[in-house]
């Protein structure tokens, strides 16, 4: 295993929470490298590109989409991925409980 890079962060899950957290980390200047991972690779790539467009207003950081092999040396791994919902499962989850 490679030596841990304490200036490297990994964000697993690129939904609203993951993207917002990645933005905050980018603005903080704590990390020099950030890897975005999502089950939808195009989503991770898009979020990485969106964040990269804001780099002129933040400290330099390398932001890219990747996979689990890219984060073996990450100093911190943040998991914001949640359960994938279909429209019917989302409706069931917010329905009122039945009485027994």
C-alpha positions in Angstrom: 0.0 0.0 0.0 1.1 3.5 -0.7 1.9 6.0 2.0 -1.1 8.0 3.1 -1.5 11.4 1.6 -3.0 13.6 4.3 -3.7 16.3 1.8 -5.9 14.0 -0.3 -9.7 13.6 0.2 -12.2 11.3 -1.3 -15.9 12.0 -1.6 -18.0 8.9 -2.2 -21.5 10.0 -3.3 -22.0 13.0 -5.5 -25.6 13.9 -4.7 -26.6 17.2 -3.0 -24.7 16.4 0.2 -21.6 15.1 -1.5 -21.4 18.0 -3.9 -22.0 20.6 -1.2 -19.4 19.0 1.1 -16.8 18.8 -1.7 -17.4 22.5 -2.5 -16.8 23.4 1.2 -13.6 21.3 1.2 -12.4 23.0 -1.9 -13.0 26.5 -0.4 -11.3 25.5 2.8 -7.9 25.0 1.2 -7.1 22.0 3.5 -6.6 19.5 0.6 -4.5 19.6 -2.5 -6.3 16.7 -4.1 -9.9 15.5 -4.1 -11.4 12.4 -5.8 -15.1 12.3 -6.6 -16.7 8.8 -6.7 -20.3 8.0 -7.5 -22.2 4.9 -8.8 -23.1 7.1 -11.8 -19.6 7.9 -13.2 -21.0 10.7 -15.4 -22.4 12.4 -12.2 -19.0 12.2 -10.5 -17.2 13.6 -13.6 -19.7 16.4 -13.9 -19.4 17.4 -10.3 -15.6 17.3 -10.5 -15.7 19.6 -13.6 -18.2 22.0 -11.9 -16.0 22.3 -8.9 -12.9 22.8 -11.1 -14.6 25.8 -12.7 -14.5 27.5 -9.3 -10.8 27.0 -8.7 -9.8 30.5 -9.8 -11.6 31.6 -6.6 -10.0 29.1 -4.2 -6.6 27.6 -3.4 -5.1 25.2 -5.9 -6.6 21.7 -5.7 -6.7 18.8 -8.1 -10.3 17.7 -8.4 -11.2 14.7 -10.5 -13.6 11.7 -10.8 -12.1 8.4 -10.0 -12.7 4.9 -8.6 -11.8 3.1 -5.4 -8.2 2.3 -6.7 -7.6 6.1 -6.7 -8.3 6.5 -3.0 -6.2 3.9 -1.3 -3.8 6.6 -0.1 -6.5 9.2 0.8 -6.1 10.9 4.2 -9.8 11.1 4.6 -12.7 9.3 2.9 -16.1 10.9 3.2 -19.1 8.7 2.5 -22.3 10.6 1.6 -23.8 7.9 -0.6 -27.2 6.8 0.4 -29.8 4.3 -0.7 -30.9 4.7 -4.3 -34.6 5.5 -4.5 -37.1 4.7 -7.2 -40.2 6.9 -7.4 -42.4 4.2 -5.8 -39.9 3.4 -2.9 -39.6 7.1 -2.1 -43.4 7.4 -1.9 -43.6 4.4 0.4 -40.9 5.8 2.7 -42.8 9.0 3.3 -46.2 7.3 3.7 -47.8 7.4 7.1 -47.2 4.2 9.1 -50.2 1.8 9.2 -51.8 1.0 12.6 -51.6 -2.5 13.9 
